[in-house]
Structures are given as structure tokens and as C-alpha cells.
Amino acid sequence: MTLWSGRFSASMDQTLWDLSESFSFDHVLYAYDIEGSKAHVQGLGAAGLLTPDEVATLTTTLDLVQREFDEGVFERAATDEDIHMAIERRATEIAGPVGAKIHTARSRNDQVATTLRLFTRAAQTQIAAATLELIGQLLAVSDANAGALLPGYTHLQRAQPVLLSHHLNAHVVALTRDVERLLDARVRTNRSPLGAGAVAGTSLPIAPDVPAAALGFDQSFINSMDAVSDRDFVAETLFAIALLGVHLSRMGEELVLWTTAEFGFATLGDDFTTGSSMLPQKKNSDVAELARGKSGRLVGNLTALLVTLKGLPLSYNRDLQEDKEPLFDSVRQVLLVLSALTGAYGSLHFNAEVAAAAANDELLVAIDIAEVLVGEGMPFRQAHDVAGHFVGAAVREGRSLADVVAASEGGDRFAHLFAPNAALLRRQSPGASGPAPAATQRARIDELVRLLQLNTQQ
């Protein structure tokens, strides 16, 4: 029997049932639905719609239902269309007639919205915490390879030498923005829809602020129609996850490149690499490739939800059932990627000599030649042209840039630029790649991470 059987003279056709049922995937919400139902019961008690004995009975009953789920012994009935119906059905079986009061002044519309907000709030916190763990691992790699350098790239061409810590800090700063986005989305997620009913509230004397406070929501809903139809919080979360996935994909692509024989900048531990079914010599960075590949899935989940939402009139529509699978999938996948990449970076060995040789490519000194000329009063465009002619001559004539510059008029004043690491040491502007600003940059990052950790724990 469905929750609406009184209105109908025929049971639901099997094809519609197969299309409608969601227990097969929304059962993962059971703990959140039970938490919301217990708070709703408290609210009904505060409003005088349930006696203290009924509140106690229903609370104990819901705890028993949760135990059945926790222990894996809950048995789904044939009529359990979704997790919400399943829990109410089982609570009524256990508690008897009082169990039928659990849905007083509540619709599945505000019930589902509440349950999903509780799940999403927890997921936002969990993903933020996992991202901070990855940040911690990146900082640990920097500390373990203090002073190591490599080329910084633009267009995947060597551009200027940078410290490895500076390079990894670029990822760290991007990841802190991802954490900030998740925590910011959590603010708007943390609003209770309980009490909105199906669309227009209820005539019963409920007190929505009571369950809102019990569930740790910052506030209760403002408008009942918005409360049951709003899925902005899911879209925001999927966007934050998708952009986080893009950043993780970029890191994965980088690890793929670094661990090739052609780059040779790093190797990953055997426990975070795979072999080939045919080629005995292979050591593949699959963890990085999967991090890169999962990003498309995360972007797709965001797109799927936005397309679902774009044409819906107010207020609740069954289309909104399609909010859950993209969210569940994105949460699961991004947590897997974060955990795997954290482990991969923990296993990473950075080949400092190989990377330093690439970073000390003498052609990377060209900008320093131009900047010396600027320091002497030459306009930058002219200085750029002079340095470019030096590089062109070296490439065309097969000579070293140092020799070409030394043979030029007054070229000896540039000789110090070709000393090992000279170009790196000259990068002293705030936030730059040289050792001088590194301590300030790290202090700012450490403070930012500390604050994000505190906010995540709240």
C-alpha cells in the first residue's frame, strides 16, 4: 500500500514502480532521515501534537530502526518505494498506532529536503577535511625536498626556474579555495526546510525552530514553496566538487608527465602504481590518470542536475528525485580521488638532480638579461628584443647562450646570471618563486590552512 492509496482505486503499474522507486540508491540516507524524523518528533512534542510518552516511544522506535540498518538486518518491504517510506513503515510496525503519527504536519517534500540537506552538509565537511589532508601531504613533500627546484612551465615549455615548494604551493592555494567554496556552500545548506509541508505549510500549530535547532541548522526556512523546491545547495556542492575535480585532474596530469622517462622528475611508490598485462617493464601512474579521468564525471554530474532544474516550475516536482544519484556519485568519487592522491604524494620520490638540470637550462636566463637592461634604464620592449636576439643567435649558431652573450659588447656584465640557481635567487618579489619570499608565503599558507581546519571542525 502506498502513502496515497486512499485516493486511488488501482495499484501502481509495475513499469511506473520501476521508474519511481528510489530505495535502491537513497537507502544510504537512512541515518540522516532518522535523525530528521527524531527532530520532527521533538518539534511535534513541543507543539503539543504528541504527548511526552508518544515522543519517547517514537524516539526509541526510530533508534531501533537505525540499529537494524546499522547491523544490516533491515528488511525492505515490497511497498517501500524509498528510504523515507521504508523507515515510516517499519516504525509503525514496531510502535503500532502511535507510529502512524510520525508524519503529522510533514510531507515527504520537506522530509526529503531536510534529509538531503543533512547528508550534503556532512559531505561538504568530509570533502573539505579530505582536501585539507591532501594539502598537508603536499606541504610535507615540500618540506622533505627543501631547496629542490624545477622549471616552471607556460604552454608546457620551460619558462623560469622555481622551487618545488613554490610549484606545490600553487596547488595548495587552489585547493584552499576549494575548501572555502565547500564551507561557503555549507552556510546556505544549513537551513531547515522542516515544517514547510508539501508546499504551503500546515494549519497545525507547529514550531519549526525546534527541529531546526535540534538538527544543528542555523535557521529555519523563510518561504515554504522555496523550502521544498530549493536544490541550490546541491548544485553549489556539485560545482564545488567539479572545480575541485578539475584541480585534482591538473595535479594528476602533472604526475603523469613527471613520472615519464621523458621528464623523469619523480617516481611514485609501487603501492600507488600498476603494471602491464603484456609489457613487463611498465610502471604506470594509474592513480594520476584516474584522478584526471574522474573530473569529467564530476562535471557531468553537475551538468545533469542543472539541466534537470532549469525547466521546473514551483514548487516540488518529481524531477527532483534526480538530484540524489549525481550528488551521491560525486561525493563518493571525489573522496576516492582525494584519498588516493594523498597516498600517491606520500609515496612520491622527487628526482631533484634531474629536475634541477632542467631548471638550470641557460635559456631561462633570457628574462634576467632583459631585466638587467631595464635596471640600467632601457625600455622593457627594447630590452626584450636584445635578449631575444641573443637567444636567436645561440639557437641558430648552435652555441651556448652564455658564449653568445659574453662575446657581445659589454657582455661580461651578464656573466653572473649564468651561475647555478642565479635566476631562481633573483626572484624576490612578494609571492615569487625564489627562496627570499618563500618563508612569508609559507607562513600565509599555514595560517590559512589553520583557519580552514578550524572552520571545517565547526
C-alpha positions in Angstrom: 0.0 0.0 0.0 1.3 3.4 -0.9 1.1 6.5 1.3 -1.6 7.9 -1.0 -3.7 4.7 -1.6 -6.9 6.3 -0.2 -7.3 8.4 -3.3 -6.8 5.6 -5.9 -8.8 2.5 -6.9 -5.9 0.7 -8.7 -2.3 -0.1 -7.6 0.7 1.4 -9.3 1.6 -0.3 -12.5 4.9 -2.2 -12.3 6.6 -0.1 -15.0 5.8 3.1 -13.1 7.0 1.5 -9.9 10.3 0.6 -11.5 10.6 4.1 -12.8 9.6 5.7 -9.4 11.4 3.6 -6.8 14.5 5.2 -5.3 15.2 2.9 -2.3 17.8 1.2 -4.4 20.0 4.3 -4.2 18.6 6.6 -1.5 18.9 3.9 1.3 22.3 5.5 2.0 20.3 8.4 3.6 18.8 6.2 6.3 20.8 7.7 9.2 20.0 11.3 8.1 16.3 10.5 7.6 16.1 9.0 11.0 17.9 12.0 12.5 15.5 14.3 10.8 12.5 12.3 11.9 13.6 12.3 15.6 13.9 16.1 15.5 10.5 16.3 13.8 9.1 14.2 16.7 10.6 16.6 19.2 9.0 19.5 17.3 5.6 17.8 17.5 6.1 17.3 21.2 7.0 20.9 21.7 3.9 22.0 19.8 1.7 19.7 21.9 0.8 17.5 18.9 2.4 14.5 20.6 2.4 13.6 24.3 5.7 13.1 26.1 5.1 9.3 26.2 4.5 9.3 22.4 7.6 11.3 21.8 9.6 8.8 23.9 8.0 5.8 22.1 8.7 7.2 18.6 12.3 8.2 19.5 13.0 4.8 20.9 11.4 3.2 17.9 13.5 5.2 15.4 16.6 4.2 17.3 15.6 0.6 16.9 15.1 1.1 13.2 18.5 2.7 12.9 20.1 -0.2 14.7 18.6 -2.6 12.1 20.1 -0.6 9.3 23.5 -0.3 11.1 23.6 -4.0 11.7 22.4 -4.9 8.2 19.3 -6.7 9.2 16.7 -4.2 8.0 14.3 -5.9 5.6 12.8 -3.9 2.8 9.1 -4.5 2.2 7.7 -4.7 -1.3 5.9 -1.4 -0.8 9.0 0.5 0.3 9.3 3.0 -2.6 12.0 5.0 -0.9 14.0 5.2 2.3 11.5 7.6 3.8 8.5 5.3 3.3 10.6 2.3 4.5 11.5 3.9 7.8 8.0 5.1 8.5 6.5 1.7 7.6 9.0 -0.1 9.9 8.5 2.5 12.7 4.7 1.9 12.5 5.2 -1.9 12.6 7.2 -1.5 15.8 5.3 1.2 17.6 1.8 0.4 16.5 -0.8 3.2 16.1 1.5 5.8 17.6 3.9 5.2 14.7 1.2 6.5 12.3 1.6 9.9 14.0 5.2 10.3 12.9 4.2 12.0 9.7 2.0 14.6 11.3 2.5 18.1 9.8 5.1 16.7 7.5 5.2 16.0 3.8 7.7 13.8 2.0 8.6 17.1 0.3 10.0 18.8 3.3 11.2 15.5 4.8 13.3 14.7 1.7 14.7 18.2 1.5 15.7 18.0 5.2 17.3 14.6 4.8 19.2 15.7 1.8 20.5 18.8 3.5 21.8 16.8 6.4 23.6 14.4 4.0 25.0 17.3 1.9 26.2 19.2 5.0 28.1 16.2 6.2 29.5 15.5 2.8 30.7 19.1 2.5 32.6 18.8 5.8 34.0 15.4 4.9 35.3 16.6 1.5 36.8 19.7 3.0 38.6 17.7 5.6 39.9 15.2 3.0 41.1 18.2 0.9 43.0 19.6 3.9 44.7 16.2 4.3 45.9 16.4 0.7 47.1 19.9 1.4 49.0 18.7 4.4 50.7 16.0 2.3 51.7 18.5 -0.4 53.3 20.6 2.3 55.1 17.6 3.6 56.5 16.9 0.2 57.8 20.4 0.1 59.4 20.1 3.5 61.0 16.8 2.6 62.5 18.4 -0.6 63.6 21.8 0.7 65.6 23.7 -1.8 64.7 21.4 -4.7 63.9 23.2 -7.9 62.4 22.5 -11.4 61.4 24.5 -14.4 58.1 26.5 -14.2 56.2 26.0 -17.4 53.9 28.0 -19.6 52.4 26.4 -22.7 54.2 23.3 -21.4 57.5 24.9 -22.4 60.2 25.7 -19.9 59.7 29.3 -18.7 61.6 30.1 -15.4 63.1 28.1 -12.6 61.0 27.7 -9.5 61.3 26.0 -6.1 59.4 22.7 -5.9 57.7 24.1 -2.8 56.6 27.1 -4.9 55.1 24.8 -7.5 53.3 22.7 -5.0 52.1 25.8 -3.1 50.3 26.8 -6.3 48.2 23.6 -6.0 47.8 24.2 -2.2 46.4 27.7 -2.8 43.9 26.4 -5.4 42.8 23.7 -3.0 42.3 26.1 -0.2 39.8 27.9 -2.5 38.0 24.6 -3.0 37.7 24.2 0.8 36.5 27.7 1.1 33.8 27.1 -1.5 32.6 23.9 0.2 32.4 25.7 3.6 30.7 28.6 2.0 28.1 26.3 0.4 27.6 24.7 3.8 26.4 28.0 5.1 23.5 28.1 2.7 22.9 24.3 3.1 22.5 24.7 6.8 18.9 25.9 6.8 16.0 23.7 7.8 13.0 23.0 5.5 11.1 21.0 8.1 7.6 22.5 8.6 7.2 23.6 5.0 4.9 20.7 4.4 4.0 19.8 0.8 4.0 23.4 -0.5 2.1 25.8 1.7 2.8 24.8 5.3 0.2 23.4 7.7 -2.7 24.5 9.8 -1.4 22.6 12.8 0.5 24.7 15.5 4.0 23.5 14.7 7.3 25.1 15.9 9.8 24.7 13.0 12.6 26.3 15.0 12.6 23.4 17.5 13.6 20.7 15.0 15.9 23.2 13.2 17.8 23.7 16.4 17.9 20.0 17.2 19.5 19.3 13.8 22.1 22.0 14.2 20.7 24.2 11.4 21.5 27.9 11.7 17.9 28.9 10.9 14.6 27.6 9.6 13.1 28.3 6.2 11.6 31.6 5.2 9.2 30.5 2.4 7.5 27.1 2.3 7.4 26.9 -1.5 11.1 27.7 -1.8 12.0 25.3 1.1 10.6 22.2 -0.7 11.8 23.1 -4.2 15.2 24.5 -3.5 18.2 22.4 -4.7 20.6 25.3 -5.0 22.6 23.7 -2.2 23.1 20.5 -4.2 24.0 22.5 -7.3 26.5 24.6 -5.3 28.0 21.5 -3.8 28.3 19.7 -7.2 30.0 22.8 -8.6 32.5 23.0 -5.7 33.2 19.3 -6.2 33.5 19.6 -10.0 36.0 22.5 -9.7 37.9 20.6 -7.0 38.0 17.7 -9.5 39.4 20.0 -12.2 42.2 21.0 -9.8 42.8 17.3 -9.0 42.9 16.5 -12.7 45.5 19.1 -13.2 47.6 17.5 -10.5 47.1 14.1 -12.0 48.2 15.3 -15.4 51.3 16.7 -13.9 52.2 13.5 -12.1 51.7 11.6 -15.3 54.2 13.9 -17.0 56.7 14.0 -14.1 56.8 10.2 -13.9 57.6 9.6 -17.6 61.1 8.7 -18.7 61.0 11.8 -20.8 60.6 14.1 -17.8 62.0 11.8 -15.1 61.2 14.4 -12.3 59.6 11.9 -10.0 58.6 8.3 -9.3 55.6 7.0 -7.3 55.8 4.1 -4.9 55.0 0.6 -6.1 51.8 0.7 -4.0 50.5 3.6 -6.0 51.3 2.4 -9.5 50.3 -0.5 -11.7 52.0 -2.8 -14.2 51.1 -4.0 -17.7 49.4 -7.3 -18.6 51.8 -7.6 -21.5 54.9 -5.4 -21.0 57.0 -6.5 -18.0 58.9 -3.2 -17.8 55.9 -0.9 -17.3 55.2 1.1 -14.2 52.1 3.1 -14.8 50.8 6.1 -12.8 47.2 4.9 -13.0 46.3 6.8 -9.8 47.1 10.1 -11.6 45.3 9.1 -14.7 42.2 8.1 -12.8 42.3 11.4 -10.9 42.4 13.1 -14.3 39.6 10.9 -15.7 37.2 11.3 -12.8 37.0 15.0 -13.4 34.8 14.6 -16.5 32.4 12.5 -14.4 32.2 15.2 -11.8 31.5 17.9 -14.3 28.9 15.7 -15.9 27.0 15.2 -12.6 26.9 19.0 -12.2 25.6 19.4 -15.7 22.9 16.7 -15.3 21.5 18.4 -12.2 21.5 21.9 -13.7 19.7 20.6 -16.8 17.1 18.9 -14.5 16.5 22.1 -12.6 16.4 24.6 -15.4 12.8 24.0 -16.5 10.9 23.3 -13.3 8.0 25.4 -12.1 7.4 26.0 -8.4 7.3 24.1 -6.3 8.2 20.5 -5.8 8.3 18.2 -8.9 9.2 14.6 -9.0 12.1 15.5 -11.3 13.9 16.5 -8.1 14.4 12.8 -7.4 17.2 13.1 -9.9 19.2 15.3 -7.5 20.5 12.3 -5.5 22.4 10.0 -7.7 24.7 12.7 -9.2 25.3 14.0 -5.6 26.0 10.6 -4.2 28.3 9.7 -7.0 30.3 12.9 -7.0 30.8 12.7 -3.2 32.0 9.1 -3.4 34.3 9.7 -6.4 35.9 12.8 -5.2 36.6 11.3 -1.8 38.2 8.3 -3.5 40.4 10.6 -5.6 41.4 12.7 -2.7 42.4 9.7 -0.6 44.4 8.1 -3.5 46.2 11.3 -4.4 47.1 11.9 -0.8 48.7 8.5 -0.6 50.4 8.9 -4.0 52.1 12.1 -3.0 53.1 10.4 0.2 54.9 7.8 -1.8 56.5 10.2 -4.3 60.2 10.4 -4.7 61.4 13.6 -6.3 64.4 13.3 -8.6 66.0 16.6 -7.6 69.1 16.3 -9.8 67.1 15.7 -12.9 64.7 18.5 -12.2 67.5 20.9 -11.3 69.3 20.2 -14.5 66.1 21.1 -16.4 65.6 24.2 -14.2 69.2 25.4 -15.0 68.6 25.4 -18.7 70.6 28.6 -19.7 67.9 29.8 -22.0 65.8 30.5 -18.9 68.2 33.3 -18.1 66.9 35.4 -21.0 64.4 37.3 -18.9 67.1 38.2 -16.4 69.2 39.6 -19.2 66.3 41.8 -20.2 65.7 42.9 -16.6 69.3 43.8 -16.0 69.0 46.1 -19.1 65.8 47.5 -17.7 67.6 48.2 -14.5 70.1 50.2 -16.5 67.3 52.4 -17.9 66.5 50.6 -21.2 62.7 50.4 -22.0 61.5 46.8 -21.5 60.4 46.2 -25.1 63.9 47.1 -26.3 65.5 45.0 -23.6 63.2 42.1 -24.6 64.4 42.5 -28.2 68.1 42.5 -27.2 67.7 39.3 -25.1 65.7 37.7 -27.9 68.4 38.4 -30.4 70.9 36.7 -28.0 68.7 33.6 -27.8 68.1 33.6 -31.6 71.8 33.7 -32.3 72.5 30.9 -29.8 69.9 28.6 -31.4 70.8 29.4 -35.0 74.5 29.0 -34.5 74.4 26.1 -32.1 76.3 28.0 -29.4 75.6 28.4 -25.7 73.7 31.5 -24.7 76.5 32.3 -22.2 79.0 32.3 -25.1 76.9 34.5 -27.3 76.3 37.0 -24.5 79.9 37.0 -23.4 81.0 37.8 -27.0 78.7 40.8 -27.2 79.7 44.3 -26.4 79.6 44.7 -22.6 78.5 41.1 -22.3 80.7 40.4 -19.2 78.2 42.3 -17.0 75.7 39.4 -17.6 78.1 36.6 -16.6 76.8 36.3 -13.0 73.4 35.5 -14.4 74.6 32.1 -15.6 75.8 30.9 -12.2 73.8 27.9 -10.9 70.5 28.9 -9.4 71.2 32.6 -10.1 67.9 33.1 -11.9 66.0 31.5 -9.1 67.7 33.6 -6.4 66.8 36.8 -8.3 63.0 36.1 -8.0 62.5 38.2 -4.8 59.2 40.0 -5.4 56.3 39.1 -3.0 54.7 35.8 -3.8 57.5 35.0 -6.3 59.4 31.7 -6.7 62.7 32.5 -5.1 63.9 31.5 -1.6 63.6 35.0 -0.2 59.7 35.3 -0.4 59.2 31.6 0.4 59.1 31.9 4.1 56.5 34.6 4.0 54.4 32.6 1.5 54.6 29.5 3.7 53.5 31.4 6.8 50.5 32.8 5.0 49.6 29.3 3.8 50.0 27.8 7.2 47.7 30.4 8.8 45.1 30.0 6.0 45.1 26.2 6.5 44.8 26.5 10.2 41.8 28.7 9.9 40.2 26.4 7.4 40.8 23.4 9.7 39.0 25.3 12.5 36.1 26.2 10.2 35.8 22.7 9.0 35.5 21.3 12.5 32.7 23.7 13.4 
